Amino acid sequence: MNQATFELQLRQTLEGKAENAVIQPTIQRDQQIQDLLRINSYGAQSTFDYNIKKHYEVLHVGNVDRLISRRKDLNEHEFKVVPSLEEVFGIIKTAHEAIGHGGGNKIIAEGKREWSNITQEVCYLGN
């Protein structure tokens, strides 16, 4: 399966989910980063602000801000990056290759090592 077909299937799958689907297009994920930077500077001012701050944080790596799942302890060095919808195909493909083209459970485990929201449903798309 190619990336375009995968993304189409993923978008169709996410359409049936709640508005706050955990895998969002890059533009929405980047907006969350901007919202969190605003919240960190000026404080939370709405229910949305409190909810996003509860679940995510921004990690500045080089010249790039990445959205990560909130760590329980901010001194914790391990974190999971929240991928955009457009990044998921590459993540699953890389995980599949890293484990020697193994099965779905191994792909899920490999994908979850570094990335947040890589679900079983997403890993089995297109199979």
N, C-alpha and C positions, 0 to 999 in steps of 0.2 A: 504494500500500500504506500502511496506517496503522501507527502506532507499535506497537500491541498485536500485530498480525499479524507485524510485523517481529521484535519481541522473542521471540515464540513460536518463529519459525523459527530465530532466533539461538540460543535456549536448546536447541532440538533439535539443531542443528549442534554445539554445544559438548558435548552429552551424549556424543557419540562420541569426544571428545578426552580427553586425560589429565586427572587431577584438578587439575593446576595450569594449567588453561586460562588464556590470557592476558587474556581478557575475563571479568570476574567481576561478579556482582551488587554493587550499592552496599554492602550490608552486609558482604560479604567484603572489598571494596576498603578500606572504612573500618576494618575489623579489621587489615588490613595496615598502615595508617597508625598505628594504636595500637601494633601490634607494633614498628614501626620507632622510634616515640617511646620505647618501653620499652628497646629495644636501644641507642638513642643515650644513654639515661640510665644504664643498668646494665650495658651490654655484652652481646655475643652469648653465649648459653649453650647453644645446641643447633645441630645441623646446619641446621634450619629457619631459625634466626636468621641464621646465616652466609650462607645462600642468599638470603634476602630482602634482606639488607644488600648483597649483591653485585650485585643487579639493580635495586634501587629506592632512592629517598631521599624524604624529606618536604620540601616547600617550603611555608613559611608565607607566605601572601598575604593581607594584611588580617587578618581574623579566621578565615580558613579554612586548613586544612592540606590540601595537594594531594599525591597520590602522583605522582611523576615517575620516568621511567627514569633510572637512575644515569648521571651525567655522567662522562666520563673525567677531566676536570679540574674540580674543584669551583669554580674561579674562572670557569668558562665561563658566559656569561649566557644562552645558548640551551639550552632544555630541552624535553622532550616530556612532556605530561601523560598519565597513564594513565587512560583513561575507564572508567566503570562500564558494565555491560551496558545499563543504562537510559539512558545518555547517547549511546550509539552512533548511534541513529536520528537524533537531532538533529544530530550531527556530520556524518553522511553527507548529510542533507538540506541543511544549511548549505553544505557543500562543493559539492554539486550546483548550488545556486542561485548560489554565488559564481563559478562558472566558466561561467555562462550556460547551464545545463542540458546540459552536455557529457557525453561518454561516460565509461565506467568507469575507464579509465587516468588521465584527468584528475581524476576524483573521488578516486582513490587518492592521487595526488600531492598534491592540495589537503589531504586529510585527514591525510596524514603530515607536513605542515609543522609542525603544532602538537601532534599527538596521537600517542601510542605505540599500537601493536597494532591499527591500522586496516589490516586485511589485504585482499587482493584478494577472498578468499572472502566476507568480511563485506560489502564494497561491492557484490558481485553478488547478494546474497541477495534473493530476491523478483523477480528479473528473468526 
